[in-house]
Amino acid sequence: MPQRITTFFDVDNTLLENERAKHDLWAQFAEHLGTDGAQLFDSTYEQVRKEMGLVSLPLVLEALDAAAVNDSTLSPEQRRERRFAFARLLMEFPYSEYLYPGAIEAVRHARQAGQVAILSEGDEVFQPHKIWRTGLYQEVNGSVIIFRHKVEHLRELVAAYPADHYFLVEDKPEILQTVKQSLGDQVTTIFVRQGKYAAALLAGGPEPDIVLDSIAEFAALDLVALAQGAAYVAG
């Protein structure tokens, strides 16, 4: 009987060039914030991330709007116009233009081997919209899971996506290590060396099973053969 295979793809810095997207979006926000706009946005962003333990752009914009109440240079009408401008920038940002080359092909390649789902961390309000804007939601037929901390939900994932073998495609080595320690030979961990964690291989734990220099290399993997090989080792 053929093995049941499930592939989980991370999004930010794995399928989506998130650092470049952030830079361009931040610049557009800063244009509305005056001379020290970039610094103000960055400080507010870091404050929200520290308080919430995750990135939440809607909360960043809410904090900026609350701070604007004390800005004597802004009239109520100007505040309202800026609020709507921010909302438009956030909701209409063209995230599909920031997918890495080969990202869509990687997802389609995995679909040929079995189930595919997007497994992302972030806030439950904006992250689903962001993924929808990339076109990835449509590519996985709505199989998108958002957790604040994905490694805390491995049992739920295995129950929701039963399989004989799993592939986890990620840009964060610590997440790959944790999942490997939990699932063992049932999972093949794939580290995509992109984004700010590209050089962040960790010591003291299991190394990724496969290291790719770009997500474009994923389509060359024979997932069925890899899963069969893992099953043979586990047996």
ChimeraX attribute file (.defattr): number of C-alpha atoms within 10 A of each C-alpha:
attribute: neighborCount
match mode: 1-to-1
recipient: residues
	/A:1	3
	/A:2	7
	/A:3	14
	/A:4	16
	/A:5	23
	/A:6	24
	/A:7	25
	/A:8	24
	/A:9	24
	/A:10	21
	/A:11	24
	/A:12	21
	/A:13	23
	/A:14	23
	/A:15	29
	/A:16	25
	/A:17	20
	/A:18	19
	/A:19	14
	/A:20	13
	/A:21	19
	/A:22	12
	/A:23	10
	/A:24	13
	/A:25	16
	/A:26	15
	/A:27	14
	/A:28	17
	/A:29	19
	/A:30	18
	/A:31	12
	/A:32	14
	/A:33	16
	/A:34	10
	/A:35	10
	/A:36	10
	/A:37	17
	/A:38	18
	/A:39	12
	/A:40	14
	/A:41	20
	/A:42	14
	/A:43	13
	/A:44	19
	/A:45	19
	/A:46	15
	/A:47	14
	/A:48	19
	/A:49	16
	/A:50	11
	/A:51	9
	/A:52	12
	/A:53	14
	/A:54	15
	/A:55	20
	/A:56	18
	/A:57	18
	/A:58	15
	/A:59	18
	/A:60	20
	/A:61	20
	/A:62	14
	/A:63	16
	/A:64	17
	/A:65	17
	/A:66	12
	/A:67	11
	/A:68	18
	/A:69	13
	/A:70	9
	/A:71	11
	/A:72	8
	/A:73	9
	/A:74	13
	/A:75	12
	/A:76	11
	/A:77	9
	/A:78	11
	/A:79	17
	/A:80	13
	/A:81	11
	/A:82	18
	/A:83	16
	/A:84	11
	/A:85	14
	/A:86	19
	/A:87	13
	/A:88	11
	/A:89	13
	/A:90	19
	/A:91	13
	/A:92	12
	/A:93	16
	/A:94	14
	/A:95	21
	/A:96	17
	/A:97	12
	/A:98	15
	/A:99	21
	/A:100	18
	/A:101	15
	/A:102	16
	/A:103	22
	/A:104	18
	/A:105	16
	/A:106	19
	/A:107	23
	/A:108	15
	/A:109	18
	/A:110	24
	/A:111	17
	/A:112	12
	/A:113	17
	/A:114	16
	/A:115	18
	/A:116	25
	/A:117	24
	/A:118	22
	/A:119	20
	/A:120	22
	/A:121	18
	/A:122	19
	/A:123	19
	/A:124	13
	/A:125	13
	/A:126	17
	/A:127	20
	/A:128	16
	/A:129	15
	/A:130	20
	/A:131	20
	/A:132	17
	/A:133	18
	/A:134	21
	/A:135	14
	/A:136	24
	/A:137	18
	/A:138	13
	/A:139	18
	/A:140	16
	/A:141	10
	/A:142	12
	/A:143	15
	/A:144	19
	/A:145	17
	/A:146	16
	/A:147	15
	/A:148	15
	/A:149	13
	/A:150	17
	/A:151	16
	/A:152	12
	/A:153	11
	/A:154	14
	/A:155	12
	/A:156	11
	/A:157	15
	/A:158	14
	/A:159	9
	/A:160	9
	/A:161	18
	/A:162	14
	/A:163	17
	/A:164	16
	/A:165	22
	/A:166	25
	/A:167	21
	/A:168	22
	/A:169	27
	/A:170	28
	/A:171	30
	/A:172	25
	/A:173	25
	/A:174	19
	/A:175	17
	/A:176	25
	/A:177	21
	/A:178	16
	/A:179	20
	/A:180	21
	/A:181	13
	/A:182	14
	/A:183	15
	/A:184	15
	/A:185	20
	/A:186	17
	/A:187	25
	/A:188	24
	/A:189	26
	/A:190	23
	/A:191	27
	/A:192	27
	/A:193	22
	/A:194	22
	/A:195	18
	/A:196	12
	/A:197	14
	/A:198	16
	/A:199	12
	/A:200	12
	/A:201	17
	/A:202	13
	/A:203	10
	/A:204	6
	/A:205	14
	/A:206	17
	/A:207	18
	/A:208	21
	/A:209	15
	/A:210	13
	/A:211	18
	/A:212	15
	/A:213	12
	/A:214	19
	/A:215	27
	/A:216	17
	/A:217	16
	/A:218	23
	/A:219	17
	/A:220	9
	/A:221	13
	/A:222	12
	/A:223	23
	/A:224	18
	/A:225	10
	/A:226	14
	/A:227	23
	/A:228	15
	/A:229	13
	/A:230	17
	/A:231	16
	/A:232	10
	/A:233	9
	/A:234	10
	/A:235	7
